[in-house]
Amino acid sequence: MTSLYEFHKGGIIMLWMLGVSLIAIASVINIVFTKKPRTAANLVEIVLLWTLFFQVGVVCLLAYYGHVFTGPVIAAQIGWPAGSGFQYEVGMMNLGLGILGILCFWFRKDFWLATAIIASVIMVGCGVGHIREIVIHNNWNPYNAGPGIWMETIFMPVVLMTLAYFYRKLKS
């Protein structure tokens, strides 16, 4: 079965780049058409909104789909055995994060901070898990050790928490 999430070796990079591209496009459109003044606070708010919506919401929903509906394909690219119940649990975690990210479109303030914190903790925790897999099991499979993993588990949490910090600081 072919899926939206079934990519070649660069799949996670492509998914990550899709999220970043959508953030940039939506942010620019939002900035151009906003009726609010173009203050630093409003610009940070716009970029954080679309980062939460696309990178946490949409990307996590696609990860959910991949883990739950095309599990054996994703498992092979991560280096996991096919048929593990754990993969279903990872998919459900991605579903929950994806829903939170999408809800950020309607809910703001503390909801955004809570979403950024839980997404960042999970992403960094997954990054630690990928490093453990490399060190303990010499797992260099593309979805375990590829560059997309590092962008999603190291770079994105830093971006999310930095934006959340400045959003709260500039909006207060």
C-alpha positions in Angstrom: 0.0 0.0 0.0 1.4 3.4 -1.0 0.8 6.3 1.4 1.4 10.0 1.7 4.1 9.2 4.2 5.9 6.6 2.1 9.0 8.4 0.7 12.4 7.4 -0.5 15.4 7.9 1.9 14.9 11.7 1.9 11.2 11.3 3.0 11.5 12.9 6.5 13.5 15.8 5.0 10.8 16.3 2.4 8.1 16.2 5.0 10.0 18.7 7.2 10.7 20.9 4.2 7.0 20.8 3.3 6.1 22.0 6.8 8.7 24.8 6.8 7.6 25.9 3.3 4.0 26.0 4.4 5.0 28.0 7.4 6.8 30.5 5.3 4.1 30.9 2.7 1.3 31.2 5.3 3.3 33.6 7.4 4.0 35.9 4.4 0.4 35.9 3.3 -0.8 36.5 6.8 1.7 39.4 7.3 0.8 41.0 3.9 -3.0 40.9 4.6 -3.1 41.5 8.4 -4.8 44.6 9.6 -2.7 44.6 12.7 0.4 46.8 12.9 3.6 45.0 11.8 5.2 45.0 15.3 7.7 42.5 16.4 5.1 41.0 18.7 2.6 40.5 15.9 5.2 39.1 13.5 6.3 36.5 16.1 2.7 35.7 16.8 2.1 35.0 13.1 5.2 32.8 12.7 4.4 30.9 15.9 0.8 30.3 14.8 1.8 28.8 11.5 4.7 26.8 13.0 2.4 25.2 15.5 -0.3 24.6 12.9 1.9 23.1 10.2 5.0 21.7 11.9 3.2 20.3 14.9 -0.3 19.9 13.5 0.0 18.8 9.9 3.4 17.1 10.1 2.3 15.1 13.2 -1.0 14.1 11.5 1.0 12.8 8.6 3.4 10.9 11.0 0.3 9.4 12.7 -1.0 8.2 9.3 2.4 6.7 8.5 2.8 4.9 11.8 -0.7 3.6 12.0 -1.7 2.9 8.4 1.7 2.0 6.7 3.4 0.7 9.8 5.6 -2.0 8.2 7.0 0.5 5.6 7.8 3.1 8.2 9.2 0.4 10.6 11.6 -0.8 8.0 12.9 2.7 7.3 13.4 3.4 11.1 15.0 0.0 11.7 12.2 -1.4 13.9 10.6 -4.8 13.5 7.3 -4.7 11.7 4.2 -5.4 13.7 5.3 -3.8 16.9 2.4 -2.5 19.0 4.7 0.3 20.1 4.5 1.8 16.6 0.7 2.1 17.0 1.3 4.0 20.3 3.8 6.4 18.6 1.1 7.0 15.9 -1.5 7.8 18.6 1.0 10.2 20.2 1.4 11.9 16.9 -2.4 12.1 16.4 -2.7 13.9 19.8 0.1 16.3 18.9 -1.4 16.9 15.5 -4.8 17.7 17.0 -3.1 20.2 19.4 -1.2 21.8 16.6 -4.4 22.3 14.5 -6.3 23.6 17.5 -3.7 26.3 17.9 -5.4 28.1 15.0 -8.4 28.8 17.3 -6.9 28.8 20.8 -4.0 31.1 21.8 -1.9 32.3 24.7 -1.3 29.5 27.3 -2.7 26.9 24.9 0.2 27.7 22.5 2.8 27.6 25.3 1.4 24.2 26.5 1.4 22.8 22.9 5.0 24.1 22.3 6.2 22.6 25.5 4.7 19.1 25.0 5.7 19.0 21.4 9.3 20.1 22.3 9.6 17.6 25.1 8.4 14.8 22.9 10.6 15.8 19.9 13.7 16.0 22.1 12.8 12.8 23.8 12.5 11.1 20.4 15.9 12.6 19.4 17.4 11.0 22.5 15.7 7.7 21.5 17.2 7.9 18.0 20.7 8.6 19.4 20.3 5.6 21.7 19.4 3.5 18.7 22.5 4.6 16.9 24.8 4.0 19.9 23.3 0.8 21.3 22.1 -0.9 18.1 24.2 0.8 15.4 20.9 1.8 13.7 21.8 4.1 10.8 18.5 3.6 9.0 17.3 6.7 7.2 14.3 7.4 9.4 16.4 6.8 12.6 19.6 8.7 11.7 18.9 10.8 8.7 19.1 14.6 8.7 15.4 15.0 8.8 15.4 13.4 12.3 17.8 16.0 13.6 15.9 18.9 12.1 12.7 17.6 13.7 14.1 16.6 17.1 16.7 19.2 17.7 16.1 22.3 15.5 12.3 22.4 15.7 12.1 22.3 19.5 14.6 25.2 19.7 12.5 27.2 17.2 9.2 26.4 19.0 10.5 27.3 22.4 12.3 30.5 21.2 9.1 31.7 19.4 6.9 30.8 22.4 9.3 32.7 24.7 9.3 35.9 22.5 5.6 35.6 21.9 4.9 35.7 25.6 7.6 38.3 26.3 6.5 40.7 23.6 2.7 40.2 24.2 2.9 41.0 27.9 
